[in-house]
Structures are given as structure tokens and as C-alpha cells.
Amino acid sequence: MTNKPLLTVAESAEYLSIGVSTLWRYVKDDIAPRPVKIGAATRWRRSDLDAHIENLSNRTTTAS
């Protein structure tokens, strides 16, 4: 995967190692970051996904 700053739903799901429907469910349940709309396009900021991963990592580390 390239280092694009904005990712499609499929790229975002792959980046998080989850399925597309799971990503949408996580967004709905406020577990994953919300996408941004650019015209008709829906994209996730890579920086938002990285922060989400870091947050999950910190929760796992402190829970141990």
C-alpha cells in the first residue's frame, strides 16, 4: 500500500486488517474514526487511522 494521506473504505479496512462491513460498523459505533467527504468521495485520513491504532495499542498495553 502506498503512503497516500487519504484512503478509500477498502484501503482503510485493509490497513486496519478488518473487513469493510466491520469498518462501517465500527464507525457507526464510534469505535473507528469517521471518514471525510470530499465531493461524492468518502475517504479516511491515514493520520486518523494511525491515531486510532496507537490508541488501541495504548489500551492493550495498559490493560496488561
N, C-alpha and C positions, 0 to 999 in steps of 0.2 A: 504494500500500500504506500502510496506517495505521502508526502508531508503536506497535503492540502490543508488549508486552515478551516475549510467548510466541507462537511461530509454529508452524503446522501443518507437516507434511512438504512439502506443495505450496507453501506460502508460503515456507518455508525454501529449497527448491530454486530457486524464482523469485528470491528475494533474492540467492542465490549465482550466479544465471544458469546453472544446471545442471539436468539432469533429475532426477526423483525417484529413479529407479533408480541414477543416478550418486551422488546424495547418500547413499543407503543403502550403496553400495559404498565410498564414502569413509569412512563411519562404521565399517564393518567393518574397513577397512584402517588405521584410526586416522589418517586424513588430515583428516577433519572432526570437529567436536565431537560428542560423544554427546548424544542427547536426554534429556529428563527425563520421567519417567512421573508423571502426575497422575491417579490412579484408572486408568481404562482408556485415558485420552488420552496421546498421545505428542506432546511439544512441544519445540521448541528455544528456548533463551533468545536473544533478539536480541543481548544483550551478548556471548554466546559466539560467535555468528556474526560480530559486528563484530571481536572479538579475532582470530578466525581470518583474516578478510580483512586485518586490519592485519599479522598475522604473514606472510601470503603477500606482501603489499606490501613488507614489510621484506626478505624473502628475495630478491625480484625486484630491489630497489634495490641491495642489497649484492652481488648476483651480476653486476651490470652492469659 
